[in-house]
Amino acid sequence: EFLRNVARMEPKFQIFSVPHQREWLARGWQNSIMFEHPQLLTPKAIEYIMSRHGFELQGKKVFADGHSMFYAFSYAGNASKSETSQQSLDEYAENKRLFRNWLKSNVDFVQNVNDRIDEATMNGEKPTVYMFGAHIFTQYLVSFGLRISAVEAILDNAEGKQGKRLYGLPLLVHSPKILSNVERPIVILRVGAYAEEIKRGILEVNARTVFWE
């Protein structure tokens, strides 16, 4: 309905960006499918839908190592109806494969983290473990079985979340600054496209931080 209304205005161009969900799903990132974008819009699907409404693709570019995609379409009305728009789009089998791989990737990650916690405990250590990301990044992993009882606290850079309890869990959210005086903190980090930026910030607080990712 939205695209039909846009097409009626016959705009010269439509330029927009969207999360590169297909790439996120392929990499196992938890936020690829969630409440903010519950439908999987692949590049093929986007181009198909736009073509069906009279828009021609002029260019597209991937931004920041798969974070998002920028699109430029021009409007040409019915004259733009390409072969793509005349064909049915069926990505079911491919999307199902991607989702299953996404699921396995996250389950395997959680199992690996739990094994490392067990190994450290068996060796007589008491690792100081934190987790970054309130809320999607943490809640997905907990739902996959991550041993949250071994986690000291959840870290997040958003000041509005700090000092509050993460919904459904007994842990409070803190600024990464609480790591400054911890001897050798371990941070569980699985935050998709934001990982390198977050790691840099944490290492500035405590260069001895170990990341499980």
Phi, psi and omega in degrees: 000317180300312182293327176297319178294320178296316181297326180297333179279351179049058180290150179290317181224153168233117181237127183204167175234151179220155173300141179277072189299323181298317179294319179299315180297318181296330180270357178081018182286131186298326186276015178291322176231115179199191187295333181285328174217082185284343177260143178273110177255100178278163176305318179298318181294317179299312182293326177294312181297316180296318179297321179298338181253018172089019180252139178254137179288126177256332179181156176211150182213134176278134183249137170053061174051050174089007180295313183205173178232137175255134182238147170229120178239147171249154181260128179229011178065208182297336181294342184271357183299100184273178177301325181303316184286341181273346182262151175283150181252119180229100178248017187304308184298317180293316180294324177296318178297316180298317182293320178296320177295322177300314180298313180297319181300317181286321177297317179297320179298314180298318179297319179297316179296314179299321178296321180291324176296315179299316182298316180295321180293319180295332179276007178085005180274161171232084184297141177266101189252134175236166179228137181259136172114102174243101037219320188307312186300320180282313187296324176299312183293323176296320179295336177272002174107010179299136185284087185291340179295341180270358184263131181286316184194168177254137181255144175200144181280344183286115183297329181294342179264339186290140181085002180246159179272136177287128185308130177086356182231157181275003187263146175268157179262134181229162171289147175302347180297340179293349180279351190304325183251013178275134188301306182211073185292145175250129180241120173284119187230111175216084191231027173061228187292347186265002189302309185296319179298317180293318179300316180301315181296319180292320180294334175291330178281316182210106184290349181269005182295137176253135181251132170257110184215000000 
